[in-house]
Amino acid sequence: MKKEHLNDRGNIKWASMMLPEHVEKLKEMWREDERVEKGDLDEQQAAEIDFKLQLALKDDLTVGINYHNGFDYSFSKVKLLSIAHEKKTLYVVDQESKDKGEVSLHAISDVTII
């Protein structure tokens, strides 16, 4: 059995006797441990992403966007509403929930035209 698994078991065991604030802080620490750092794109990748976004906006295409959400990478199928280059923001409508939202252009790691 891995040592880290033993430590997790110990923390879980003691969590039942902790105050709710302490339990929440412990969960936050676990989330921080699982955080995935965002990688940097090279110029060619950034240009390819920009080309696909411009094409999708012009032709009203649905795209799949991989983006860093602060802790890990997420994937969403979206329709583009607009691109605000000065704010480095992409305005989208999620195709599953139909919610409008924003995605930072810096957070995007890949775009696929669907």
Biopython code that builds the backbone (N, CA, C, O; Angstrom):
import numpy as np
from Bio.PDB.StructureBuilder import StructureBuilder

atoms = [
    (1, "MET", "N", (0.840, -1.175, 0.000)),
    (1, "MET", "CA", (0.000, 0.000, 0.000)),
    (1, "MET", "C", (0.885, 1.237, 0.000)),
    (1, "MET", "O", (1.902, 1.275, 0.692)),
    (2, "LYS", "N", (0.500, 2.252, -0.775)),
    (2, "LYS", "CA", (1.293, 3.469, -0.863)),
    (2, "LYS", "C", (1.208, 4.268, 0.432)),
    (2, "LYS", "O", (0.195, 4.249, 1.131)),
    (3, "LYS", "N", (2.282, 4.959, 0.729)),
    (3, "LYS", "CA", (2.337, 5.784, 1.932)),
    (3, "LYS", "C", (1.302, 6.906, 1.883)),
    (3, "LYS", "O", (0.652, 7.186, 2.890)),
    (4, "GLU", "N", (1.139, 7.563, 0.708)),
    (4, "GLU", "CA", (0.187, 8.663, 0.626)),
    (4, "GLU", "C", (-1.245, 8.179, 0.850)),
    (4, "GLU", "O", (-2.077, 8.919, 1.375)),
    (5, "HIS", "N", (-1.532, 6.947, 0.455)),
    (5, "HIS", "CA", (-2.859, 6.393, 0.706)),
    (5, "HIS", "C", (-3.086, 6.235, 2.203)),
    (5, "HIS", "O", (-4.191, 6.470, 2.694)),
    (6, "LEU", "N", (-2.053, 5.839, 2.925)),
    (6, "LEU", "CA", (-2.168, 5.701, 4.376)),
    (6, "LEU", "C", (-2.411, 7.063, 5.029)),
    (6, "LEU", "O", (-3.210, 7.176, 5.958)),
    (7, "ASN", "N", (-1.723, 8.090, 4.542)),
    (7, "ASN", "CA", (-1.918, 9.432, 5.092)),
    (7, "ASN", "C", (-3.327, 9.928, 4.827)),
    (7, "ASN", "O", (-3.942, 10.527, 5.709)),
    (8, "ASP", "N", (-3.856, 9.692, 3.624)),
    (8, "ASP", "CA", (-5.219, 10.097, 3.303)),
    (8, "ASP", "C", (-6.205, 9.414, 4.229)),
    (8, "ASP", "O", (-7.147, 10.045, 4.708)),
    (9, "ARG", "N", (-6.000, 8.148, 4.482)),
    (9, "ARG", "CA", (-6.895, 7.404, 5.365)),
    (9, "ARG", "C", (-6.889, 8.004, 6.757)),
    (9, "ARG", "O", (-7.930, 8.096, 7.406)),
    (10, "GLY", "N", (-5.721, 8.408, 7.212)),
    (10, "GLY", "CA", (-5.624, 9.026, 8.526)),
    (10, "GLY", "C", (-6.374, 10.344, 8.588)),
    (10, "GLY", "O", (-7.065, 10.623, 9.567)),
    (11, "ASN", "N", (-6.242, 11.154, 7.550)),
    (11, "ASN", "CA", (-6.945, 12.434, 7.510)),
    (11, "ASN", "C", (-8.455, 12.230, 7.451)),
    (11, "ASN", "O", (-9.211, 12.939, 8.116)),
    (12, "ILE", "N", (-8.888, 11.259, 6.653)),
    (12, "ILE", "CA", (-10.317, 10.976, 6.555)),
    (12, "ILE", "C", (-10.852, 10.494, 7.900)),
    (12, "ILE", "O", (-11.942, 10.889, 8.313)),
    (13, "LYS", "N", (-10.103, 9.656, 8.572)),
    (13, "LYS", "CA", (-10.526, 9.119, 9.867)),
    (13, "LYS", "C", (-10.735, 10.259, 10.871)),
    (13, "LYS", "O", (-11.722, 10.255, 11.608)),
    (14, "TRP", "N", (-9.830, 11.223, 10.907)),
    (14, "TRP", "CA", (-9.915, 12.297, 11.884)),
    (14, "TRP", "C", (-10.894, 13.387, 11.476)),
    (14, "TRP", "O", (-11.310, 14.184, 12.316)),
    (15, "ALA", "N", (-11.270, 13.437, 10.208)),
    (15, "ALA", "CA", (-12.168, 14.491, 9.721)),
    (15, "ALA", "C", (-13.518, 14.472, 10.421)),
    (15, "ALA", "O", (-14.149, 15.519, 10.564)),
    (16, "SER", "N", (-13.971, 13.313, 10.858)),
    (16, "SER", "CA", (-15.275, 13.239, 11.523)),
    (16, "SER", "C", (-15.265, 13.946, 12.868)),
    (16, "SER", "O", (-16.330, 14.299, 13.376)),
    (17, "MET", "N", (-14.105, 14.165, 13.458)),
    (17, "MET", "CA", (-14.027, 14.827, 14.756)),
    (17, "MET", "C", (-13.602, 16.290, 14.640)),
    (17, "MET", "O", (-13.385, 16.950, 15.656)),
    (18, "MET", "N", (-13.482, 16.800, 13.423)),
    (18, "MET", "CA", (-13.043, 18.173, 13.210)),
    (18, "MET", "C", (-14.245, 19.104, 13.065)),
    (18, "MET", "O", (-15.357, 18.675, 12.759)),
    (19, "LEU", "N", (-13.990, 20.375, 13.291)),
    (19, "LEU", "CA", (-15.004, 21.387, 13.023)),
    (19, "LEU", "C", (-15.209, 21.500, 11.515)),
    (19, "LEU", "O", (-14.277, 21.256, 10.748)),
    (20, "PRO", "N", (-16.412, 21.866, 11.079)),
    (20, "PRO", "CA", (-16.679, 21.988, 9.630)),
    (20, "PRO", "C", (-15.692, 22.905, 8.907)),
    (20, "PRO", "O", (-15.336, 22.648, 7.756)),
    (21, "GLU", "N", (-15.250, 23.972, 9.574)),
    (21, "GLU", "CA", (-14.298, 24.895, 8.942)),
    (21, "GLU", "C", (-12.966, 24.198, 8.682)),
    (21, "GLU", "O", (-12.316, 24.440, 7.666)),
    (22, "HIS", "N", (-12.571, 23.334, 9.606)),
    (22, "HIS", "CA", (-11.315, 22.608, 9.438)),
    (22, "HIS", "C", (-11.424, 21.575, 8.323)),
    (22, "HIS", "O", (-10.487, 21.381, 7.548)),
    (23, "VAL", "N", (-12.578, 20.914, 8.250)),
    (23, "VAL", "CA", (-12.804, 19.929, 7.192)),
    (23, "VAL", "C", (-12.740, 20.612, 5.827)),
    (23, "VAL", "O", (-12.133, 20.082, 4.897)),
    (24, "GLU", "N", (-13.368, 21.791, 5.702)),
    (24, "GLU", "CA", (-13.350, 22.531, 4.435)),
    (24, "GLU", "C", (-11.930, 22.944, 4.070)),
    (24, "GLU", "O", (-11.545, 22.860, 2.903)),
    (25, "LYS", "N", (-11.152, 23.383, 5.040)),
    (25, "LYS", "CA", (-9.763, 23.779, 4.789)),
    (25, "LYS", "C", (-8.933, 22.566, 4.344)),
    (25, "LYS", "O", (-8.077, 22.681, 3.466)),
    (26, "LEU", "N", (-9.192, 21.411, 4.953)),
    (26, "LEU", "CA", (-8.505, 20.181, 4.580)),
    (26, "LEU", "C", (-8.834, 19.796, 3.138)),
    (26, "LEU", "O", (-7.946, 19.409, 2.378)),
    (27, "LYS", "N", (-10.112, 19.903, 2.760)),
    (27, "LYS", "CA", (-10.520, 19.596, 1.376)),
    (27, "LYS", "C", (-9.861, 20.561, 0.397)),
    (27, "LYS", "O", (-9.450, 20.160, -0.692)),
    (28, "GLU", "N", (-9.758, 21.835, 0.782)),
    (28, "GLU", "CA", (-9.107, 22.830, -0.069)),
    (28, "GLU", "C", (-7.640, 22.487, -0.281)),
    (28, "GLU", "O", (-7.115, 22.644, -1.383)),
    (29, "MET", "N", (-6.977, 22.018, 0.778)),
    (29, "MET", "CA", (-5.571, 21.616, 0.663)),
    (29, "MET", "C", (-5.428, 20.423, -0.282)),
    (29, "MET", "O", (-4.476, 20.365, -1.060)),
    (30, "TRP", "N", (-6.363, 19.473, -0.222)),
    (30, "TRP", "CA", (-6.315, 18.320, -1.124)),
    (30, "TRP", "C", (-6.493, 18.765, -2.571)),
    (30, "TRP", "O", (-5.817, 18.256, -3.465)),
    (31, "ARG", "N", (-7.409, 19.724, -2.807)),
    (31, "ARG", "CA", (-7.608, 20.232, -4.174)),
    (31, "ARG", "C", (-6.331, 20.906, -4.682)),
    (31, "ARG", "O", (-5.965, 20.748, -5.847)),
    (32, "GLU", "N", (-5.661, 21.649, -3.816)),
    (32, "GLU", "CA", (-4.412, 22.306, -4.200)),
    (32, "GLU", "C", (-3.344, 21.285, -4.584)),
    (32, "GLU", "O", (-2.562, 21.516, -5.506)),
    (33, "ASP", "N", (-3.313, 20.154, -3.873)),
    (33, "ASP", "CA", (-2.341, 19.102, -4.183)),
    (33, "ASP", "C", (-2.590, 18.494, -5.556)),
    (33, "ASP", "O", (-1.654, 18.038, -6.212)),
    (34, "GLU", "N", (-3.851, 18.484, -5.997)),
    (34, "GLU", "CA", (-4.215, 17.872, -7.269)),
    (34, "GLU", "C", (-4.174, 18.860, -8.436)),
    (34, "GLU", "O", (-4.470, 18.487, -9.571)),
    (35, "ARG", "N", (-3.813, 20.107, -8.167)),
    (35, "ARG", "CA", (-3.803, 21.146, -9.191)),
    (35, "ARG", "C", (-2.830, 20.796, -10.311)),
    (35, "ARG", "O", (-1.724, 20.315, -10.066)),
    (36, "VAL", "N", (-3.262, 21.045, -11.542)),
    (36, "VAL", "CA", (-2.441, 20.844, -12.732)),
    (36, "VAL", "C", (-2.091, 22.217, -13.285)),
    (36, "VAL", "O", (-2.978, 23.030, -13.543)),
    (37, "GLU", "N", (-0.812, 22.475, -13.465)),
    (37, "GLU", "CA", (-0.365, 23.760, -13.993)),
    (37, "GLU", "C", (-0.610, 23.834, -15.494)),
    (37, "GLU", "O", (-0.496, 22.831, -16.199)),
    (38, "LYS", "N", (-0.946, 25.021, -15.977)),
    (38, "LYS", "CA", (-1.180, 25.231, -17.401)),
    (38, "LYS", "C", (0.152, 25.343, -18.123)),
    (38, "LYS", "O", (1.058, 26.052, -17.684)),
    (39, "GLY", "N", (0.254, 24.634, -19.234)),
    (39, "GLY", "CA", (1.444, 24.727, -20.062)),
    (39, "GLY", "C", (1.367, 25.929, -20.989)),
    (39, "GLY", "O", (0.285, 26.468, -21.224)),
    (40, "ASP", "N", (2.499, 26.347, -21.510)),
    (40, "ASP", "CA", (2.546, 27.477, -22.433)),
    (40, "ASP", "C", (2.443, 26.983, -23.870)),
    (40, "ASP", "O", (2.928, 25.902, -24.205)),
    (41, "LEU", "N", (1.807, 27.788, -24.711)),
    (41, "LEU", "CA", (1.695, 27.475, -26.137)),
    (41, "LEU", "C", (2.821, 28.159, -26.894)),
    (41, "LEU", "O", (3.268, 29.243, -26.519)),
    (42, "ASP", "N", (3.275, 27.515, -27.966)),
    (42, "ASP", "CA", (4.238, 28.204, -28.811)),
    (42, "ASP", "C", (3.471, 29.059, -29.818)),
    (42, "ASP", "O", (2.244, 28.993, -29.880)),
    (43, "GLU", "N", (4.182, 29.853, -30.598)),
    (43, "GLU", "CA", (3.540, 30.787, -31.534)),
    (43, "GLU", "C", (2.698, 30.074, -32.585)),
    (43, "GLU", "O", (1.636, 30.566, -32.964)),
    (44, "GLN", "N", (3.159, 28.925, -33.056)),
    (44, "GLN", "CA", (2.432, 28.181, -34.081)),
    (44, "GLN", "C", (1.104, 27.658, -33.526)),
    (44, "GLN", "O", (0.076, 27.745, -34.198)),
    (45, "GLN", "N", (1.120, 27.119, -32.310)),
    (45, "GLN", "CA", (-0.113, 26.626, -31.697)),
    (45, "GLN", "C", (-1.099, 27.771, -31.477)),
    (45, "GLN", "O", (-2.293, 27.618, -31.737)),
    (46, "ALA", "N", (-0.614, 28.907, -31.004)),
    (46, "ALA", "CA", (-1.471, 30.066, -30.763)),
    (46, "ALA", "C", (-2.090, 30.562, -32.065)),
    (46, "ALA", "O", (-3.266, 30.924, -32.094)),
    (47, "ALA", "N", (-1.313, 30.582, -33.135)),
    (47, "ALA", "CA", (-1.819, 31.016, -34.442)),
    (47, "ALA", "C", (-2.877, 30.044, -34.963)),
    (47, "ALA", "O", (-3.884, 30.468, -35.531)),
    (48, "GLU", "N", (-2.655, 28.753, -34.772)),
    (48, "GLU", "CA", (-3.622, 27.743, -35.213)),
    (48, "GLU", "C", (-4.935, 27.878, -34.441)),
    (48, "GLU", "O", (-6.012, 27.787, -35.031)),
    (49, "ILE", "N", (-4.854, 28.093, -33.144)),
    (49, "ILE", "CA", (-6.056, 28.277, -32.329)),
    (49, "ILE", "C", (-6.808, 29.524, -32.785)),
    (49, "ILE", "O", (-8.030, 29.495, -32.930)),
    (50, "ASP", "N", (-6.078, 30.620, -33.011)),
    (50, "ASP", "CA", (-6.708, 31.862, -33.466)),
    (50, "ASP", "C", (-7.383, 31.666, -34.820)),
    (50, "ASP", "O", (-8.488, 32.165, -35.035)),
    (51, "PHE", "N", (-6.736, 30.949, -35.734)),
    (51, "PHE", "CA", (-7.328, 30.679, -37.050)),
    (51, "PHE", "C", (-8.634, 29.898, -36.914)),
    (51, "PHE", "O", (-9.632, 30.240, -37.548)),
    (52, "LYS", "N", (-8.629, 28.853, -36.090)),
    (52, "LYS", "CA", (-9.836, 28.036, -35.901)),
    (52, "LYS", "C", (-10.962, 28.842, -35.258)),
    (52, "LYS", "O", (-12.127, 28.694, -35.627)),
    (53, "LEU", "N", (-10.611, 29.693, -34.295)),
    (53, "LEU", "CA", (-11.641, 30.522, -33.653)),
    (53, "LEU", "C", (-12.242, 31.519, -34.637)),
    (53, "LEU", "O", (-13.456, 31.719, -34.656)),
    (54, "GLN", "N", (-11.394, 32.146, -35.459)),
    (54, "GLN", "CA", (-11.892, 33.102, -36.459)),
    (54, "GLN", "C", (-12.796, 32.397, -37.473)),
    (54, "GLN", "O", (-13.842, 32.931, -37.844)),
    (55, "LEU", "N", (-12.404, 31.212, -37.919)),
    (55, "LEU", "CA", (-13.196, 30.436, -38.868)),
    (55, "LEU", "C", (-14.539, 30.043, -38.252)),
    (55, "LEU", "O", (-15.581, 30.167, -38.896)),
    (56, "ALA", "N", (-14.513, 29.576, -37.021)),
    (56, "ALA", "CA", (-15.740, 29.166, -36.337)),
    (56, "ALA", "C", (-16.684, 30.348, -36.145)),
    (56, "ALA", "O", (-17.898, 30.201, -36.286)),
    (57, "LEU", "N", (-16.139, 31.511, -35.825)),
    (57, "LEU", "CA", (-16.966, 32.700, -35.649)),
    (57, "LEU", "C", (-17.571, 33.138, -36.977)),
    (57, "LEU", "O", (-18.757, 33.461, -37.049)),
    (58, "LYS", "N", (-16.762, 33.148, -38.014)),
    (58, "LYS", "CA", (-17.214, 33.586, -39.342)),
    (58, "LYS", "C", (-18.288, 32.657, -39.908)),
    (58, "LYS", "O", (-19.273, 33.124, -40.479)),
    (59, "ASP", "N", (-18.102, 31.341, -39.751)),
    (59, "ASP", "CA", (-19.015, 30.358, -40.356)),
    (59, "ASP", "C", (-20.036, 29.798, -39.365)),
    (59, "ASP", "O", (-20.757, 28.857, -39.696)),
    (60, "ASP", "N", (-20.110, 30.361, -38.159)),
    (60, "ASP", "CA", (-21.056, 29.930, -37.113)),
    (60, "ASP", "C", (-20.941, 28.431, -36.840)),
    (60, "ASP", "O", (-21.939, 27.710, -36.849)),
    (61, "LEU", "N", (-19.709, 27.972, -36.598)),
    (61, "LEU", "CA", (-19.446, 26.558, -36.342)),
    (61, "LEU", "C", (-19.358, 26.285, -34.840)),
    (61, "LEU", "O", (-19.011, 27.165, -34.052)),
    (62, "THR", "N", (-19.677, 25.053, -34.464)),
    (62, "THR", "CA", (-19.493, 24.605, -33.085)),
    (62, "THR", "C", (-18.048, 24.144, -32.933)),
    (62, "THR", "O", (-17.502, 23.473, -33.809)),
    (63, "VAL", "N", (-17.437, 24.512, -31.812)),
    (63, "VAL", "CA", (-16.064, 24.103, -31.547)),
    (63, "VAL", "C", (-15.966, 23.426, -30.184)),
    (63, "VAL", "O", (-16.751, 23.690, -29.273)),
    (64, "GLY", "N", (-14.986, 22.554, -30.080)),
    (64, "GLY", "CA", (-14.634, 21.968, -28.794)),
    (64, "GLY", "C", (-13.424, 22.713, -28.275)),
    (64, "GLY", "O", (-12.424, 22.859, -28.978)),
    (65, "ILE", "N", (-13.515, 23.185, -27.043)),
    (65, "ILE", "CA", (-12.430, 23.974, -26.466)),
    (65, "ILE", "C", (-11.878, 23.252, -25.242)),
    (65, "ILE", "O", (-12.611, 22.934, -24.306)),
    (66, "ASN", "N", (-10.575, 22.999, -25.271)),
    (66, "ASN", "CA", (-9.865, 22.539, -24.075)),
    (66, "ASN", "C", (-9.288, 23.783, -23.424)),
    (66, "ASN", "O", (-8.603, 24.568, -24.079)),
    (67, "TYR", "N", (-9.562, 23.967, -22.136)),
    (67, "TYR", "CA", (-9.067, 25.148, -21.441)),
    (67, "TYR", "C", (-8.720, 24.817, -19.995)),
    (67, "TYR", "O", (-9.247, 23.873, -19.408)),
    (68, "HIS", "N", (-7.831, 25.611, -19.448)),
    (68, "HIS", "CA", (-7.412, 25.437, -18.059)),
    (68, "HIS", "C", (-8.378, 26.209, -17.176)),
    (68, "HIS", "O", (-8.562, 27.412, -17.362)),
    (69, "ASN", "N", (-8.997, 25.530, -16.220)),
    (69, "ASN", "CA", (-10.020, 26.152, -15.381)),
    (69, "ASN", "C", (-9.484, 26.636, -14.037)),
    (69, "ASN", "O", (-10.266, 26.976, -13.149)),
    (70, "GLY", "N", (-8.185, 26.670, -13.880)),
    (70, "GLY", "CA", (-7.591, 27.107, -12.622)),
    (70, "GLY", "C", (-6.992, 25.960, -11.828)),
    (70, "GLY", "O", (-6.020, 26.151, -11.097)),
    (71, "PHE", "N", (-7.567, 24.763, -11.965)),
    (71, "PHE", "CA", (-7.070, 23.590, -11.253)),
    (71, "PHE", "C", (-6.678, 22.467, -12.205)),
    (71, "PHE", "O", (-5.740, 21.717, -11.935)),
    (72, "ASP", "N", (-7.392, 22.355, -13.311)),
    (72, "ASP", "CA", (-7.213, 21.235, -14.227)),
    (72, "ASP", "C", (-7.677, 21.691, -15.604)),
    (72, "ASP", "O", (-8.025, 22.858, -15.785)),
    (73, "TYR", "N", (-7.685, 20.798, -16.561)),
    (73, "TYR", "CA", (-8.189, 21.112, -17.885)),
    (73, "TYR", "C", (-9.629, 20.659, -18.016)),
    (73, "TYR", "O", (-10.009, 19.608, -17.501)),
    (74, "SER", "N", (-10.433, 21.462, -18.712)),
    (74, "SER", "CA", (-11.835, 21.149, -18.975)),
    (74, "SER", "C", (-12.067, 21.178, -20.473)),
    (74, "SER", "O", (-11.275, 21.743, -21.227)),
    (75, "PHE", "N", (-13.174, 20.557, -20.899)),
    (75, "PHE", "CA", (-13.550, 20.537, -22.309)),
    (75, "PHE", "C", (-15.003, 20.965, -22.415)),
    (75, "PHE", "O", (-15.843, 20.502, -21.644)),
    (76, "SER", "N", (-15.308, 21.849, -23.368)),
    (76, "SER", "CA", (-16.677, 22.288, -23.610)),
    (76, "SER", "C", (-16.924, 22.404, -25.100)),
    (76, "SER", "O", (-16.048, 22.819, -25.859)),
    (77, "LYS", "N", (-18.138, 22.030, -25.513)),
    (77, "LYS", "CA", (-18.586, 22.278, -26.882)),
    (77, "LYS", "C", (-19.366, 23.582, -26.851)),
    (77, "LYS", "O", (-20.349, 23.716, -26.122)),
    (78, "VAL", "N", (-18.916, 24.542, -27.653)),
    (78, "VAL", "CA", (-19.502, 25.884, -27.599)),
    (78, "VAL", "C", (-19.723, 26.460, -28.991)),
    (78, "VAL", "O", (-19.112, 26.027, -29.968)),
    (79, "LYS", "N", (-20.618, 27.453, -29.057)),
    (79, "LYS", "CA", (-20.777, 28.321, -30.218)),
    (79, "LYS", "C", (-20.185, 29.658, -29.821)),
    (79, "LYS", "O", (-20.408, 30.131, -28.707)),
    (80, "LEU", "N", (-19.438, 30.265, -30.713)),
    (80, "LEU", "CA", (-18.802, 31.546, -30.425)),
    (80, "LEU", "C", (-19.772, 32.696, -30.672)),
    (80, "LEU", "O", (-20.444, 32.740, -31.702)),
    (81, "LEU", "N", (-19.837, 33.612, -29.732)),
    (81, "LEU", "CA", (-20.621, 34.833, -29.901)),
    (81, "LEU", "C", (-19.731, 35.953, -30.407)),
    (81, "LEU", "O", (-20.086, 36.667, -31.345)),
    (82, "SER", "N", (-18.558, 36.102, -29.774)),
    (82, "SER", "CA", (-17.602, 37.125, -30.197)),
    (82, "SER", "C", (-16.246, 36.863, -29.557)),
    (82, "SER", "O", (-16.109, 36.087, -28.611)),
    (83, "ILE", "N", (-15.258, 37.542, -30.112)),
    (83, "ILE", "CA", (-13.900, 37.481, -29.574)),
    (83, "ILE", "C", (-13.480, 38.909, -29.260)),
    (83, "ILE", "O", (-13.459, 39.762, -30.147)),
    (84, "ALA", "N", (-13.149, 39.170, -28.011)),
    (84, "ALA", "CA", (-12.680, 40.495, -27.597)),
    (84, "ALA", "C", (-11.163, 40.406, -27.425)),
    (84, "ALA", "O", (-10.668, 40.048, -26.356)),
    (85, "HIS", "N", (-10.433, 40.738, -28.498)),
    (85, "HIS", "CA", (-8.972, 40.621, -28.461)),
    (85, "HIS", "C", (-8.360, 41.564, -27.435)),
    (85, "HIS", "O", (-7.376, 41.216, -26.782)),
    (86, "GLU", "N", (-8.938, 42.763, -27.288)),
    (86, "GLU", "CA", (-8.378, 43.716, -26.329)),
    (86, "GLU", "C", (-8.527, 43.232, -24.887)),
    (86, "GLU", "O", (-7.696, 43.549, -24.036)),
    (87, "LYS", "N", (-9.599, 42.454, -24.606)),
    (87, "LYS", "CA", (-9.799, 41.898, -23.265)),
    (87, "LYS", "C", (-9.265, 40.474, -23.151)),
    (87, "LYS", "O", (-9.284, 39.881, -22.072)),
    (88, "LYS", "N", (-8.787, 39.927, -24.276)),
    (88, "LYS", "CA", (-8.288, 38.544, -24.322)),
    (88, "LYS", "C", (-9.363, 37.572, -23.820)),
    (88, "LYS", "O", (-9.088, 36.678, -23.019)),
    (89, "THR", "N", (-10.607, 37.771, -24.317)),
    (89, "THR", "CA", (-11.749, 36.993, -23.852)),
    (89, "THR", "C", (-12.564, 36.481, -25.026)),
    (89, "THR", "O", (-12.734, 37.161, -26.037)),
    (90, "LEU", "N", (-13.060, 35.272, -24.864)),
    (90, "LEU", "CA", (-13.922, 34.629, -25.832)),
    (90, "LEU", "C", (-15.309, 34.533, -25.209)),
    (90, "LEU", "O", (-15.450, 33.992, -24.111)),
    (91, "TYR", "N", (-16.332, 35.043, -25.881)),
    (91, "TYR", "CA", (-17.709, 34.964, -25.397)),
    (91, "TYR", "C", (-18.396, 33.818, -26.126)),
    (91, "TYR", "O", (-18.393, 33.762, -27.356)),
    (92, "VAL", "N", (-18.986, 32.903, -25.358)),
    (92, "VAL", "CA", (-19.500, 31.654, -25.921)),
    (92, "VAL", "C", (-20.874, 31.302, -25.352)),
    (92, "VAL", "O", (-21.322, 31.855, -24.347)),
    (93, "VAL", "N", (-21.530, 30.347, -26.047)),
    (93, "VAL", "CA", (-22.740, 29.699, -25.541)),
    (93, "VAL", "C", (-22.432, 28.213, -25.474)),
    (93, "VAL", "O", (-22.127, 27.584, -26.487)),
    (94, "ASP", "N", (-22.514, 27.659, -24.272)),
    (94, "ASP", "CA", (-22.275, 26.225, -24.075)),
    (94, "ASP", "C", (-23.390, 25.445, -24.763)),
    (94, "ASP", "O", (-24.567, 25.737, -24.549)),
    (95, "GLN", "N", (-23.041, 24.466, -25.581)),
    (95, "GLN", "CA", (-24.027, 23.724, -26.350)),
    (95, "GLN", "C", (-24.828, 22.721, -25.517)),
    (95, "GLN", "O", (-25.919, 22.320, -25.924)),
    (96, "GLU", "N", (-24.308, 22.314, -24.368)),
    (96, "GLU", "CA", (-25.035, 21.377, -23.514)),
    (96, "GLU", "C", (-26.002, 22.091, -22.587)),
    (96, "GLU", "O", (-27.169, 21.709, -22.500)),
    (97, "SER", "N", (-25.539, 23.117, -21.897)),
    (97, "SER", "CA", (-26.379, 23.811, -20.916)),
    (97, "SER", "C", (-27.083, 25.036, -21.496)),
    (97, "SER", "O", (-28.006, 25.568, -20.879)),
    (98, "LYS", "N", (-26.658, 25.486, -22.671)),
    (98, "LYS", "CA", (-27.174, 26.695, -23.327)),
    (98, "LYS", "C", (-26.888, 27.967, -22.540)),
    (98, "LYS", "O", (-27.517, 28.998, -22.780)),
    (99, "ASP", "N", (-25.939, 27.904, -21.595)),
    (99, "ASP", "CA", (-25.544, 29.068, -20.806)),
    (99, "ASP", "C", (-24.505, 29.888, -21.570)),
    (99, "ASP", "O", (-23.646, 29.341, -22.262)),
    (100, "LYS", "N", (-24.604, 31.206, -21.429)),
    (100, "LYS", "CA", (-23.589, 32.090, -21.995)),
    (100, "LYS", "C", (-22.458, 32.204, -20.993)),
    (100, "LYS", "O", (-22.673, 32.147, -19.782)),
    (101, "GLY", "N", (-21.250, 32.366, -21.512)),
    (101, "GLY", "CA", (-20.111, 32.477, -20.623)),
    (101, "GLY", "C", (-18.919, 33.110, -21.309)),
    (101, "GLY", "O", (-18.979, 33.514, -22.470)),
    (102, "GLU", "N", (-17.840, 33.185, -20.559)),
    (102, "GLU", "CA", (-16.589, 33.755, -21.046)),
    (102, "GLU", "C", (-15.466, 32.760, -20.824)),
    (102, "GLU", "O", (-15.462, 32.015, -19.844)),
    (103, "VAL", "N", (-14.516, 32.756, -21.743)),
    (103, "VAL", "CA", (-13.310, 31.944, -21.597)),
    (103, "VAL", "C", (-12.124, 32.842, -21.921)),
    (103, "VAL", "O", (-12.099, 33.501, -22.961)),
    (104, "SER", "N", (-11.156, 32.863, -21.035)),
    (104, "SER", "CA", (-9.951, 33.647, -21.278)),
    (104, "SER", "C", (-9.164, 33.015, -22.422)),
    (104, "SER", "O", (-8.964, 31.801, -22.448)),
    (105, "LEU", "N", (-8.723, 33.832, -23.356)),
    (105, "LEU", "CA", (-7.919, 33.310, -24.464)),
    (105, "LEU", "C", (-6.619, 32.700, -23.951)),
    (105, "LEU", "O", (-6.084, 31.781, -24.572)),
    (106, "HIS", "N", (-6.104, 33.198, -22.823)),
    (106, "HIS", "CA", (-4.886, 32.645, -22.241)),
    (106, "HIS", "C", (-5.087, 31.242, -21.686)),
    (106, "HIS", "O", (-4.132, 30.472, -21.583)),
    (107, "ALA", "N", (-6.328, 30.904, -21.327)),
    (107, "ALA", "CA", (-6.629, 29.598, -20.715)),
    (107, "ALA", "C", (-6.766, 28.489, -21.758)),
    (107, "ALA", "O", (-6.654, 27.311, -21.417)),
    (108, "ILE", "N", (-7.006, 28.842, -23.011)),
    (108, "ILE", "CA", (-7.271, 27.855, -24.056)),
    (108, "ILE", "C", (-5.999, 27.125, -24.442)),
    (108, "ILE", "O", (-4.970, 27.742, -24.718)),
    (109, "SER", "N", (-6.086, 25.781, -24.457)),
    (109, "SER", "CA", (-4.938, 24.970, -24.840)),
    (109, "SER", "C", (-5.137, 24.293, -26.193)),
    (109, "SER", "O", (-4.163, 23.910, -26.841)),
    (110, "ASP", "N", (-6.400, 24.141, -26.630)),
    (110, "ASP", "CA", (-6.661, 23.514, -27.927)),
    (110, "ASP", "C", (-8.091, 23.823, -28.353)),
    (110, "ASP", "O", (-8.984, 23.974, -27.519)),
    (111, "VAL", "N", (-8.293, 23.913, -29.661)),
    (111, "VAL", "CA", (-9.615, 24.134, -30.249)),
    (111, "VAL", "C", (-9.805, 23.126, -31.370)),
    (111, "VAL", "O", (-8.918, 22.927, -32.200)),
    (112, "THR", "N", (-10.986, 22.483, -31.383)),
    (112, "THR", "CA", (-11.330, 21.525, -32.427)),
    (112, "THR", "C", (-12.645, 21.949, -33.048)),
    (112, "THR", "O", (-13.621, 22.178, -32.333)),
    (113, "ILE", "N", (-12.686, 22.057, -34.362)),
    (113, "ILE", "CA", (-13.934, 22.383, -35.042)),
    (113, "ILE", "C", (-14.746, 21.100, -35.160)),
    (113, "ILE", "O", (-14.268, 20.085, -35.665)),
    (114, "ILE", "N", (-15.979, 21.169, -34.683)),
    (114, "ILE", "CA", (-16.835, 19.971, -34.660)),
    (114, "ILE", "C", (-17.825, 20.019, -35.798)),
    (114, "ILE", "O", (-18.633, 19.103, -35.952)),
]
sb = StructureBuilder()
sb.init_structure("model")
sb.init_model(0)
sb.init_chain("A")
sb.init_seg("    ")
for serial, (resi, resn, name, xyz) in enumerate(atoms, 1):
    if name == "N":
        sb.init_residue(resn, " ", resi, " ")
    sb.init_atom(name, np.array(xyz, "f"), 0.0, 1.0, " ", f" {name:<3s}", serial, name[0])
structure = sb.get_structure()
